[in-house]
Amino acid sequence: MTNSYGDTQDLFIETIDPADPNHYMEGGRSLPFGVLKERIRIKNSKTADGFQEEEITVRLTNRGPVVSGILKGLDTQNVITMRWSPFETMEPSLGLDQLMKSRNVAEIRDGLRHITTIMLNFVFADRKGHFGWQTTGRIPVRVRGNGLIPFRVTDGRDNWSGWISFEKMPQSYDAGKGWLGTCNHYTVPCDYPYYYTSHASASYRYRRLTELMNSPGKKTVDDHWNFQRDDLNLMARQIVPVMSKALLAHKDTEAMGRILQSWDYHDDPDLAAPAIFQAVYRHFFFAVYQDKLGSDLTKLLIDNPYFWQESLQRMVLAGESSWFPESRDVLFHRAALEAYREMSRLQGDNPQTWKWGRVHHLKLVSPLRLKGFGSGLLGGGSHAMGGSQETLLRARFDYNKPYDVTVSASLRMVADLGDPDKVLAVLPGGVSGRQFDHHHQDQVGPFMSGEKRYWWFSDQKIREHATEKLRLVP
């Protein structure tokens, strides 16, 4: 199950009735704003109970609530409303409960029809050899535009004519290639008749999954377990030959270029090359975009890599672009000098001794104490981690605050449908949620190392593999 990023929200620029600011225009009609009063509680340490109550007024049009002046980035004189499909299509439950009772692919598919609120990719299989992939949620059919920019309301026509039907949502069943998978990537075919999204992961992880799944031989449980920890970076495989050549042309970046030139493109935490690549490419991004976009927009863009990773790669491989303020190789050299200064501060001035895992950490923190004194005691510690945004071993970092991991797997699991007794699974935490319990963090080590752990299901197997017993006495 992964996020499909189906676009369910649109912003609309409303036209206010010039004769009455409490009305908006719906074509030739002047309609009053709907008004909703809501009371909310806000933290206030100066009150007796630590909270204060405030009443807020929400204005509504036929499309949804007014969000201008409220949402960050919408500080405007225009009145802007937001329309969101789950608000109009939400069913009594999320629909996930029905999936737990499904016995085969047909029943799973029927259950997925009722998941209208969340836009997800589901990949599933049954013991009879049937398998499928289905996206969920309700995506509007847009009459004009695609929702990328606010739509100005000029007449009374509804810009959403309905919903993409469940049967026409992106899907596949019993694919001839023998497998299905998703990696948050853009799954919509080029001839798809509807707008689905413009925000999806770059294809690097899915392309690597394709390489592994299409490799010769039958895939075992252990193979699938290892696939989840695969750290081959396909973006680096495309870009590094160009980047290293630019660095090798200058004495002050030659050492970094040599390290990149000999790299096998695995984001191994013990290697220097992944750290050099990520640092240089990050600074290269700023060198490309900052002149035209300015500092604030550039920081906003870099923190949304789904929007730029593959487009920037195309520019790099083409060798030129109107975005480049100087030649590509000059920008790479400039970025490498910035990267050297950055890494020297963090790891010393010898690139040969740098390590990706020295700057790329997974920090497991407790919600009781996210930072500051005591956070290390309550959390699961800080761990050197391989992988990156571009690898199946998912380990994304914040490009504006590099390089600690901000997005990674919350569970690794492989289920063999022919084995009812157990699954392979591990959490980046433990099997107990009780603070200071000795099982609170007992899977952190296996999660980081890749050690296999089994979760047993049958009563007999649970008894056979039990190491201790907890008795709850009323």
Secondary structure, 3 states (H helix, E strand, C coil): CEECCCCCEEEEEECECCCCCCEEEECCEEEECEEEEEEEEEECCCCCCCEEEEEEEEEECCCCEECCCCCCCCCCCCEEEEEEHHHHHCCCCCCHHHHCCCCCHHHHHHHHCCCCCCCEEEEEECCCCCEEEEECCCCEEECCCCCCCCEECCCCCCCEEEECCHHHCCEEECCCCCCCCCCCECCCCCCCCCCCCCCCECCHHHHHHHHHHCCCCCCCHHHHHHHCCCCECHHHHHHHHHHHHHHHCCHHHHHHHHHHHCCCCECCCCCCHHHHHHHHHHHHHHHHHHHHHHHHHHHHHHCCHHHCHHHHHHHHHHCCCCCCCCCHHHHHHHHHHHHHHHHHHHHCCCHHHCCHHHHCEEEECECCECCCCCHHHHCCEEEECCCECCCCCEEEECCCCCCCEEEECCCEEECCCCCCCEEEEECCCCCCCCCCCCCCCCCHHHHHHCCCCEEECCHHHHHHHCCCCCCCCC
